[in-house]
Each structure stands twice: as structure tokens, then as C-alpha cells.
Amino acid sequence: MYTNILHRGRQKGVTLWTLVFGGLLLLFLVILVAKLFPSVREYWSLTTVLNTIAKEAAQNSKSDAEILDSFDRHARIEDFESVGRRDLKIARSREGVVTISFAYEKRIPLVGSVSLLIDYSGSGKGDSK
């Protein structure tokens, strides 16, 4: 009778330890995404705003000062914290293409003294067409 119990085959299913480990891993990933999302959203908004400003600047032949003033207005509305007008570089080509580029680092604290450092860079382009 004792040998029959041992030879019934392997049990199938999830153990308690696997369930706990999987739950902790899922919790860690959810917290990581929750901490990263505001930074990524700010980057996406920034690139969208710079594309809009660059297109307006190319079509209306705006000066650099007018471009920076337009960025300041958008930055107040969008509440950009990581990038200011001093971080923008404006370039123009002979064909009338305006390029506004930026680069910055964002440090996101995770737990205690552990943080995540992200290097963001991007640009917005607009032509006179």
C-alpha cells in the first residue's frame, strides 16, 4: 500500500512558493511601470510639442526668440519639469527645415538608494511646406 502512494505519478499544479514568487515579480513590474510612466509620458509630450513648434516656425519664419517663447507657453501648459528653454538647440537648413533638439537625463528613485537613470534625447522637425 505504501508503494502505491509513491507511484501514482507526479502531481501537477502550482506550488505556493511559485505563486508567491510570481506575485512578487508581478508586483515589482507594476511598481516599476508606475514609476517610469510619468517620465516616458513627459518625453512623448515634449517630442509632440517640439514637432508642432518646429512646423509653425518653419511655415511662419519665426525667429529663435519666438520659438523659445512658444516653447515656454507650451511648457507651462504641459508642465514640463525636466527640460527648459536653455536645453533646446535650434537649427535651420537652407531648405527651410527647422529642427529643435534636446537631450537630458532623468533619475528615477526606485527603492532606498537604488535609482534608474534614463538618457532622453530627441528632436522636432518642421518644414515650410
N, C-alpha and C positions, 0 to 999 in steps of 0.2 A: 504494500500500500504506500509506503514511503517513496519508492521508486516511481510510482505512477504520478505523484505530485511533481517530481522533478522533470519528468519527460513530457509534460503536457505542451511544451513549446514556449517560445518567448512571448511575453506579454507585449502588447502594442499599446502605444498611447504616449502622452506627455507626462513627464515626471514633474513633481513640484518644483525641483531645482531648475529645470528647463523653463518652466512657466515664470518663476521669479526672475531668472536671468533675462529672459525675453522681455518681461515687463520693464525691468530696469533699463535695458537697452532702448526700448521704445520711449520711455520717459526722458532719457538723455537726448535722444534725437529730437523730440518735441521741444525741449527746452532750448536746444541749440538753434533750431529753426526760429523759435520765438525771439531769440536774442539777435539773430542775423537779419531777420526780415526788415526791420526799420532802416538799417544801413543800406541794404540792397534796394529798397523802395526809394530811398533818397537818391541813390545813384541813377536809377531808372528815370526818376523825375528830372534830375539835373540834365541828363542827356536829351530828354524830350524838350526841356525849356531851351537849352542851347541850340538845338536844331531850329526851333521856332524863331529865336532871336537872330540866328545867322541868316535864315531865309528872309526875314524882314529887313535886315541890314543890307543884304545884297540887292534886294529889289528896290529899296528906298535910298540907297547910297548913304547910309548912316555913318557918322564918324565914330571913332573908338569911344569917345566920351558918351555919346548917345547909346552905344551898345552896352557900356558898363552901367549907365543909368537904367536901361531897360532890364538888365540882369538884376539890379538892386530891387526894382519893383517886383519882379517875379520871385526873387529870393525871400522877400517879406511875405508874399502870399503863400509860397510853398514851405516856408520855414526851414531853409537850408542852414544847417549848423556847421557843416564840415568845409564848405567852400565859400570864399568871399571874392569880391572883385579883384583883389590882389593875386588870387590864384589862377586867374584866367589869362590866357595868351591868345591874342587876336592876330590872325594872319590873313592877308589878301593876295589873290593871284591876279595876273593880268587879264584873265578871262572873266573877272568879276566874282569869283568864288570867295566867300568869306568863311574862314574856319576859326572857331573858338574852341580852344582845347584847355584841358585841366588835368591835374594829377594831384592826388593826396593819399594819405594813409589814415586808416580808421582802426583804432584799437578798441576791441570789444571785450570787456571783462566777463569771464565765464564763471570761475569758482575761485575764491580766495585770491591768490597771487597769479593765477593762470588766466591769460587773456589771449585773444585771437587778433592777429594783425593782418589787415587786408589792404593791399595796394590797389587803389582805384585810379584809372586814367581813362579819358575818353575825349570826344570832341563832337561838336555840332557843325555841320556844313550847310551852306545855303548858296545858291547861285542866283544870278539876276534874271533867270528865265522863268 
